Each structure stands twice: as C-alpha cells, then as structure tokens.
Amino acid sequence: MALSIAGGEPLFASSDLIILRFLNQALDSIKQNVLKIFASVLCCDLNVDSDIRDDNGLFGDSCPLKTENWFSKKDFDNKGDPQAVFNILDAMLKDSLERLKSMRESISLGRISFTQCTLDLDYTRHIALIKDLCFEGKLGAALWLRRKMIQKGVFPDVLTHNYLVNQLCKTGEMDKADWLIREMIEMGPSPNCATYNTFIKGYCLMNNVDKALYLFSTMTNSGVKPDRVTCNILVHALCKRGLLNDAVKLLEEILGADSDKAASDMITSTILMDGSFRIGNTAQALSHWDEMLEKNTERDVVAYNVLIHGFCLSREINTSYKYFCEMLKLGLPPDVFTYNTLISTLCREGRFDEACYIHSAMSRSEVAPDQITYKMIIQGLCIDGNVLKANDFLLSMLEKSIVPEPLIWNLVINGYARCGDIDNASSIRDKMLAHGVAPNVYTFNALIHAQVKGGNINDAYSLKKQMILSGIFPDVVTYNLLIGAACKLGHIYFALQLYDEMVRRGCEPDIITYTELIRGHCGQGNTKEAEELLVKIQKSGLVVDHVPFQILIKKYCKMREPHLAFYLYQRWLIGDK
C-alpha cells in the first residue's frame, strides 16, 4: 500500500492488488494441500512405500499421509474410501472459496463506505471554504468553487447560497445576485425567505426601493411567505425616504391582523419612531415610544439612540440629555453613536465647551472616541478659531495610536493658515508625512493660504510647483489664492500669466477668479480692462454678485468720475433684476 501511494497509484487500486495477491496465495495453498492428499491416497491404493519419491519430490517423507490416518476404524472399518476423500476435499475447497467471497464483499463494502465518507468530508470542506471566502470578500473564488461542485453533481445547500447572495449585495453586484437566485430557482436549492430578505435589503441599501418592493411582490408567487424581517427592511427603507404612511400601509398588508402586534415589536417601533422624527413629527414619534412603554416592550440602546437623535434634530438638546440620563439609570451604557450624536449637535450650536465635556465623559466611560468624534470636535474648534485646542485633540489621537484621516490634518493646517502661522502649519504637514498620510490638494491649498497670508508669494508659488511634482494638480482654489496674492501685491501681469495657465490646464475660472483680476486691474488703474472682464463675466453665464461692481464703483469714485460710477450702479441694478 505504501509503495502504491508513493508511486502515485490510487488507494483503491492498491487495496485491489493486495486482495488479488491474498487470493492467489490462498488458492496456491489449497492446491498444494489437495495434491498432498491425492498423493497420500495414491500411496495407499497403489501400495507405494513411503520412502518412494518421484522426480518432483511429490511422494515421500514430506507427505507420509495415509487414508487410515484420515478415517477411524469405527467409521470405515479400516477400509479406504476414495469417494469420501473427494467429498471432504470438495467441502474444504467450497468453504475456502466462500470465506474468500465473504472477505471480498466485506472489503468492497468497506471501500464503498470509505468512498461515501470521503465525499461527505469533501462536501463539508468545500461548503466551509465557500463561507470563509465570502467572509474574506473573495467572491470570485467562492463562485468558482460553487461552479466546480455543481459540475461534479454536488449542489451547495441554500445557506451557502445565501452567503453568496449576501456578499454580492454588499458589493453592489445586484445583477450577479439576480442571476444566482434565478439559477437557484431553476436548478436548486430553492430560495427561502432569508434569500429574498438579503436581496431586498441589497436594493434598499442602493436606494432602489421600487425594485425592492417588486421583489417583495414576487415572493408569494415563488411560494415564499414574507416574515417580520421582510417587513422591517421595507418599512425602514420607506421611512428613510419620508414615506411613513406608505410604511404603515405596507406593515398592515404584510402582517394583516397581526400588524398591531408587530407595531409593538421593538425593532418595528424603533423604525417607525425614526421615520416620524425624520419628517418632523415629534408627537407621532413619542406616541410610538409611549406605546412601547405601555406594552412593556424591551428597549435597547438603539431605541434610545433614535430618540436622542430625533430630539437633537429638532434642537431640543435638553430633552436629549434627559433620555441620555434615563439610559444610564436603566443600566444601558451609551455607545459611540450616542455620544457622537450629542457632540455633533453641540458643535453645530457652537457649544464647544459642552462638546469637549461630553468627549471627556465618553473617555471616562471607556467608550473609545472614533474618527468621527475627533473630526466633529476639531472642525468645530477650528471654525471657532481655537486652533490650539484643536491641535491638542489631534495630538491626543496620535497618543492613542489613532492615525487621523487627511481631512482632520487639513482642518488643523487650515486653522493655522487662517491665523498666518506658517511654522505650525508646516509642522503639522511634517507630522502628517511622518505618520504615512499623503498630503492632497486641500493640504497644499491650506499651506499656500498660510504663505499668502504671510505675504510670501514666492513660497506659495513654490508650493504649487511641489504639488505638480507630487502628482497633484492645482484646482481653482489654488489658482484663486495665487492670483489674489499677485493682484494684492500689484503683480497684475503675473496674475494674468497664472490665469492663462489655469485655462490651458482645463481649470474653469469662477466668479472669484474674475473678481480678483478686476481688483488687480483697478489697483493698477486699468479700469477699461476691468470693465471688459466684468462684461465677460456677465456673458459667461456665471452668477455675478455685488463685489465686482463695488470694486469698480469705488475706483471711479476715487478717480472723481461719479457719472461713471452712477452708470455702473444702474447696470448693477438692471442685472440684479
């Protein structure tokens, strides 16, 4: 067996060879015994002496048997009976062959059992492998293995197909999911309610509620009855679109007489409550909450989060605090979503001290702040002008081994840039690079803004060159900053060169670009060029605000040409109408 395996032969072929060798050895042994018995009989019948041998050594001491030794005097009266000898030989041979037959059958049955066991193990292993591949996102390999199994006549079960459908829906490959479900309907196994629920949820995640509702209508035609999960998925999708009444009607349609009971279900009630808050119907939302309390429906953290978020949407932060405290009293620990909801609302209202306090309470309660938490606080502090405190939160993230996303770095850099603090802005950029975060166009724009704020037009222009060398192309904000700086310093020709470069690179100028050029021309006394640019703006279809007109009117007033200023003012009024 070992030799056959080492030589690449199948295990079953090796076992067959062993059986054949055993049968040959057994038949050879029987043959020798039969010859010996015949020799003994012949010796007795022919009165051959025991010491006479033939040339092959068949007769002699090696076979000194006589028929007397086989049969007692009592049975045969000391007379040889050759027929009896042959009968015994017949019986012995038949018995041996029967035993060999039984052995062969038992080995064959063992082989069949072993084969079946191997197939079962292969099926289990392949099914487990398909699930693992789905979890790892290796969908192509999972579908390939399924196809190979089907080609061998083995069909994965419905649970395995559900894993595949779920992964396809997660990646947005709805056409492939549809193809897979059609194959299930045609070839088996038949889709179950979980299959349809997964497919419906996939379309809801893609905001294709109409397709999800169509699938719901086809479920019953396929003999699959919708369940509570189907109901909750569709009700949630409709509520997200503000169709609360349609959601309630669908709930009644799916569950019929059990719709009132379903509404008291925690998940369904939470969905309906969230839908009511979204359309601004706080009273309806509270009625769902009160109904949960009356029926002693279990409330979880998600239900409280919906309630707190709803009151934050209506800017009732004190009521949100009330339910936040109620959570703590009931022993329901708030999660990161609860804290982020409160922090977001406080930052929007400019209550940054309270937002920082909630952050500290969050850390004390062992709920780790995430990127969203820090982004909201840092952004709020930078807008408020408190860039130093925002930088402290950035350093706190680094101390906790949380590498900020580029947006957070850019917020702090831009905060320093607004203050004209070039050194700190550059220092944050260096830390950003040290932590392996690549700068983007917004990073360079913030640094250019810092240089422009400090009056360093050459350094700002050098940063633009550095952008291009890094494979990052300047955008309209980059050019507007540089053009504005050049015009402010009186370098109108350099500003026009930047404008030409901007157009050549396919970057469309906006109203700010033209306004800065008008300001530059007016600063150099080129009112004619400034008016031509103003006409160009009006013909381009851009929305013109009051700033370009005010710049020119102020220039004409300084030139003591009030009639030109008045004429321009009238043009502004006509254009405004």
TASULMO-V502868 format. One record per pair of residues at least 4 apart in sequence whose C-alpha atoms are under 7 Angstrom apart, sorted by sequence separation. I is the first residue (numbers start at 0). J is the second residue. D is the distance in Angstrom with one decimal. If there is no record, write none. Layout:
# TASULMO-V502868
I:J:D
I:J:D
This chain:
# TASULMO-V502868
0:4:6.2
1:5:6.1
2:6:6.0
3:7:6.4
4:8:5.4
8:12:6.7
9:13:6.5
10:14:6.4
11:15:6.3
12:16:6.4
13:17:6.5
14:18:6.3
15:19:6.2
16:20:6.1
17:21:6.2
18:22:6.2
19:23:6.1
20:24:6.2
21:25:6.1
22:26:6.1
23:27:6.1
24:28:6.2
25:29:6.3
26:30:6.0
27:31:6.2
28:32:6.3
29:33:6.1
30:34:6.2
31:35:6.2
32:36:6.2
33:37:6.1
34:38:6.0
35:39:6.3
36:40:6.2
37:41:6.0
38:42:6.0
39:43:6.4
40:44:6.2
41:45:5.8
42:46:5.6
43:47:6.6
47:51:6.8
52:56:5.4
53:57:6.0
58:62:6.0
59:63:6.2
64:68:6.8
66:70:6.5
67:71:6.6
70:74:6.6
71:75:6.3
72:76:4.4
80:84:6.7
81:85:6.4
82:86:6.2
83:87:6.3
84:88:6.2
85:89:6.0
86:90:6.2
87:91:6.1
88:92:6.1
89:93:6.1
90:94:6.0
91:95:6.2
92:96:6.2
93:97:6.1
94:98:6.2
95:99:6.2
96:100:6.1
97:101:6.2
98:102:6.2
99:103:6.1
100:104:6.2
101:105:6.1
102:106:6.1
103:107:6.1
104:108:6.1
105:109:6.1
106:110:6.1
107:111:6.3
108:112:6.1
109:113:5.9
110:114:6.1
111:115:6.1
112:116:6.1
113:117:6.1
114:118:6.2
115:119:6.2
116:120:6.2
117:121:6.1
118:122:6.1
119:123:6.2
120:124:6.0
121:125:6.0
122:126:6.1
123:127:6.2
124:128:6.1
125:129:6.2
126:130:6.5
127:131:6.3
128:132:6.1
129:133:6.2
130:134:6.3
131:135:6.2
132:136:6.1
133:137:5.8
137:141:6.5
138:142:6.2
139:143:6.2
140:144:6.2
141:145:6.3
142:146:6.2
143:147:6.3
144:148:6.2
145:149:6.3
146:150:6.2
147:151:6.5
148:152:6.6
149:153:5.0
155:159:6.1
156:160:6.6
157:161:6.1
158:162:6.5
159:163:6.6
160:164:6.2
161:165:6.0
162:166:6.3
163:167:6.2
164:168:6.2
165:169:6.2
166:170:6.3
167:171:6.2
168:172:5.8
172:176:6.4
173:177:6.1
174:178:6.2
175:179:6.1
176:180:6.3
177:181:6.2
178:182:6.3
179:183:6.3
180:184:6.3
181:185:6.3
182:186:5.7
183:187:4.5
190:194:5.6
191:195:6.7
192:196:6.1
193:197:6.1
194:198:6.3
195:199:6.0
196:200:6.0
197:201:6.2
198:202:6.7
199:203:6.3
200:204:6.1
201:205:6.5
202:206:6.3
203:207:5.5
207:211:6.5
208:212:6.1
209:213:6.3
210:214:6.3
211:215:6.3
212:216:6.3
213:217:6.5
214:218:6.4
217:221:6.5
218:222:6.6
219:223:5.2
225:229:5.7
226:230:6.5
227:231:6.2
228:232:6.2
229:233:6.4
230:234:6.0
231:235:5.9
232:236:6.3
233:237:6.2
234:238:6.1
235:239:6.2
236:240:6.7
237:241:6.5
238:242:5.2
242:246:6.3
243:247:6.4
244:248:6.3
245:249:6.1
246:250:6.2
247:251:6.4
248:252:6.2
249:253:6.1
250:254:6.1
251:255:4.9
254:258:5.1
257:261:6.1
258:262:6.1
259:263:6.7
260:264:6.8
264:268:5.9
265:269:6.0
266:270:6.2
267:271:6.3
268:272:6.0
269:273:6.1
270:274:6.2
271:275:6.2
272:276:6.4
273:277:6.3
274:278:6.7
275:279:6.4
276:280:5.5
280:284:6.5
281:285:6.2
282:286:6.3
283:287:6.6
284:288:6.5
285:289:6.0
286:290:6.1
287:291:6.4
288:292:6.5
289:293:6.2
290:294:6.2
291:295:6.0
292:296:6.2
298:302:6.0
299:303:6.7
300:304:6.1
301:305:6.2
302:306:6.4
303:307:6.1
304:308:5.9
305:309:6.0
306:310:6.5
307:311:6.2
308:312:6.2
309:313:6.6
310:314:6.1
311:315:5.6
315:319:6.5
316:320:6.3
317:321:6.4
318:322:6.6
319:323:6.1
320:324:6.2
321:325:6.3
322:326:6.2
323:327:6.7
324:328:6.4
325:329:6.3
326:330:6.4
327:331:5.6
333:337:5.7
334:338:6.7
335:339:6.0
336:340:6.1
337:341:6.6
338:342:6.1
339:343:5.9
340:344:6.4
341:345:6.2
342:346:6.1
343:347:6.2
344:348:6.3
345:349:6.2
346:350:5.7
350:354:6.4
351:355:6.1
352:356:6.3
353:357:6.2
354:358:6.3
355:359:6.3
356:360:6.2
357:361:6.0
358:362:6.4
359:363:6.3
360:364:6.2
361:365:6.6
362:366:5.7
368:372:5.6
369:373:6.6
370:374:6.0
371:375:6.2
372:376:6.5
373:377:5.9
374:378:5.8
375:379:6.0
376:380:6.1
377:381:6.1
378:382:6.2
379:383:6.2
380:384:6.2
381:385:5.5
385:389:6.5
386:390:6.0
387:391:6.4
388:392:6.5
389:393:6.4
390:394:6.2
391:395:6.1
392:396:6.3
393:397:6.6
394:398:6.2
395:399:6.4
396:400:6.4
397:401:5.4
403:407:6.0
404:408:6.9
405:409:6.1
406:410:6.2
407:411:6.6
408:412:6.2
409:413:5.8
410:414:6.1
411:415:6.4
412:416:6.1
413:417:6.1
414:418:6.7
415:419:6.3
416:420:5.7
420:424:6.3
421:425:6.1
422:426:6.1
423:427:6.2
424:428:6.4
425:429:6.3
426:430:6.4
427:431:6.1
428:432:6.4
429:433:6.2
430:434:6.3
431:435:6.7
432:436:5.4
438:442:5.5
439:443:6.6
440:444:6.1
441:445:6.2
442:446:6.4
443:447:6.0
444:448:6.0
445:449:6.3
446:450:6.4
447:451:6.0
448:452:6.0
449:453:6.3
450:454:6.2
451:455:5.6
455:459:6.3
456:460:6.1
457:461:6.2
458:462:6.3
459:463:6.6
460:464:6.6
461:465:6.2
462:466:6.2
463:467:6.6
464:468:6.3
465:469:6.2
466:470:6.5
467:471:5.2
473:477:5.6
474:478:6.6
475:479:6.0
476:480:6.2
477:481:6.4
478:482:5.9
479:483:5.8
480:484:6.1
481:485:6.1
482:486:6.1
483:487:6.1
484:488:6.3
485:489:6.2
486:490:5.4
490:494:6.3
491:495:6.2
492:496:6.2
493:497:6.3
494:498:6.2
495:499:6.2
496:500:6.2
497:501:6.0
498:502:6.4
499:503:6.2
500:504:6.2
501:505:6.6
502:506:5.5
508:512:5.6
509:513:6.7
510:514:6.0
511:515:6.1
512:516:6.4
513:517:6.1
514:518:6.2
515:519:6.2
516:520:6.2
517:521:6.1
518:522:6.1
519:523:6.5
520:524:6.1
521:525:5.4
525:529:6.3
526:530:6.1
527:531:6.3
528:532:6.2
529:533:6.3
530:534:6.3
531:535:6.2
532:536:6.2
533:537:6.4
534:538:6.3
535:539:6.1
536:540:7.0
537:541:6.5
545:549:6.2
546:550:6.3
547:551:6.5
548:552:6.0
549:553:5.9
550:554:6.3
551:555:6.2
552:556:6.2
553:557:6.3
554:558:6.2
555:559:6.2
556:560:5.8
560:564:6.6
561:565:6.0
562:566:6.1
563:567:6.2
564:568:6.1
565:569:6.3
566:570:6.4
567:571:6.2
568:572:6.4
569:573:6.2
570:574:6.0
571:575:6.0
572:576:6.3
3:8:5.1
4:9:6.6
8:13:6.9
42:47:4.7
52:57:6.4
53:58:6.2
70:75:6.5
72:77:4.5
132:137:5.0
133:138:5.6
148:153:5.2
149:154:5.3
155:160:7.0
167:172:5.1
168:173:5.8
183:188:5.4
184:189:5.3
202:207:5.1
203:208:5.3
218:223:5.2
219:224:5.7
237:242:5.1
238:243:5.0
262:267:5.7
263:268:5.9
275:280:5.0
276:281:5.5
291:296:4.9
310:315:5.1
311:316:5.5
326:331:5.1
327:332:6.0
345:350:5.0
346:351:5.6
361:366:5.5
362:367:6.1
380:385:5.1
381:386:5.1
396:401:5.0
397:402:6.1
403:408:6.8
415:420:5.1
416:421:6.5
431:436:5.4
432:437:6.2
450:455:5.1
451:456:5.8
466:471:5.1
467:472:5.5
485:490:4.9
486:491:5.4
501:506:5.4
502:507:6.4
520:525:4.8
521:526:5.5
536:541:6.2
555:560:5.3
556:561:5.7
4:10:6.5
42:48:6.9
52:58:4.6
71:77:6.8
132:138:6.4
148:154:6.4
167:173:6.5
183:189:5.5
184:190:6.7
202:208:6.5
218:224:6.6
237:243:6.5
261:267:6.7
262:268:5.5
275:281:6.5
310:316:6.6
326:332:6.8
345:351:6.5
380:386:6.3
396:402:6.8
450:456:6.8
466:472:6.5
485:491:6.5
520:526:6.4
537:543:6.9
555:561:6.5
51:58:6.5
52:59:5.0
183:190:6.4
251:258:5.2
51:59:5.7
132:140:7.0
133:141:6.5
167:175:6.9
168:176:6.7
202:210:6.7
203:211:6.3
238:246:6.5
250:258:6.2
275:283:6.0
276:284:6.1
310:318:6.6
311:319:6.5
345:353:6.8
346:354:6.4
381:389:6.4
415:423:6.5
416:424:6.3
450:458:6.5
451:459:6.3
485:493:6.6
486:494:6.3
520:528:6.7
521:529:6.5
555:563:6.5
556:564:6.5
50:59:5.0
132:141:5.6
167:176:5.7
202:211:5.6
237:246:5.6
275:284:5.1
310:319:5.8
345:354:5.6
380:389:5.7
415:424:5.4
450:459:5.4
485:494:5.5
520:529:5.6
555:564:5.5
3:13:5.8
49:59:5.2
50:60:6.4
67:77:6.7
180:190:6.9
463:473:7.0
49:60:6.5
129:141:4.9
164:176:5.4
199:211:4.8
234:246:4.8
272:284:4.4
307:319:4.8
342:354:5.0
377:389:4.8
412:424:4.8
447:459:4.9
482:494:4.8
517:529:4.8
552:564:4.8
0:13:5.5
66:79:6.1
0:14:6.9
49:63:6.0
199:214:6.6
272:287:6.0
307:322:6.6
342:357:6.8
377:392:6.9
412:427:6.3
447:462:6.6
482:497:6.6
517:532:6.8
552:567:6.8
268:287:6.1
443:462:7.0
478:497:6.9
513:532:6.9
38:58:6.3
230:250:6.3
390:411:6.4
43:65:5.9
389:411:6.7
424:446:6.7
39:62:6.7
43:66:6.8
230:253:6.8
338:361:6.8
408:431:6.9
443:466:7.0
478:501:6.9
548:571:6.8
39:63:6.8
39:64:4.9
40:65:6.3
386:411:6.5
39:65:5.2
40:66:6.1
35:62:6.3
39:66:6.9
208:236:6.7
263:291:6.1
386:414:5.5
421:449:5.5
456:484:6.6
491:519:5.8
126:155:6.8
130:159:6.7
133:162:6.7
381:410:6.9
386:415:6.6
416:445:6.1
420:449:6.7
421:450:6.5
486:515:6.8
491:520:6.8
133:163:6.5
168:198:6.6
346:376:6.9
381:411:6.8
416:446:6.5
419:449:5.1
486:516:6.8
489:519:6.6
517:547:6.9
521:551:7.0
157:188:5.6
192:223:6.0
243:274:6.0
265:296:6.3
300:331:6.4
335:366:6.3
405:436:6.8
440:471:6.4
475:506:6.3
510:541:6.7
130:162:6.5
156:188:6.3
165:197:5.8
169:201:6.7
191:223:6.4
192:224:6.8
200:232:6.3
243:275:6.9
264:296:6.9
265:297:6.5
273:305:5.9
308:340:6.2
334:366:6.6
343:375:6.3
378:410:6.3
409:441:6.7
413:445:4.8
416:448:5.9
417:449:6.6
439:471:7.0
448:480:6.6
474:506:6.6
479:511:6.8
483:515:5.3
486:518:7.0
487:519:6.7
518:550:6.5
126:159:6.7
133:166:6.2
157:190:6.6
161:194:5.5
168:201:4.8
192:225:6.4
196:229:5.6
203:236:6.0
241:274:6.6
263:296:6.8
265:298:6.6
269:302:5.5
276:309:5.3
300:333:6.7
304:337:5.7
311:344:6.2
335:368:6.7
339:372:5.8
346:379:5.7
370:403:6.9
374:407:5.9
381:414:5.4
409:442:5.3
412:445:6.3
416:449:4.0
419:452:5.3
440:473:6.8
444:477:5.7
451:484:6.1
475:508:6.6
479:512:5.4
482:515:6.8
486:519:4.4
489:522:6.9
510:543:6.8
514:547:5.5
521:554:6.5
164:198:7.0
419:453:5.7
489:523:6.9
235:270:5.7
239:274:6.4
231:267:5.9
238:274:4.6
241:277:6.7
241:278:6.0
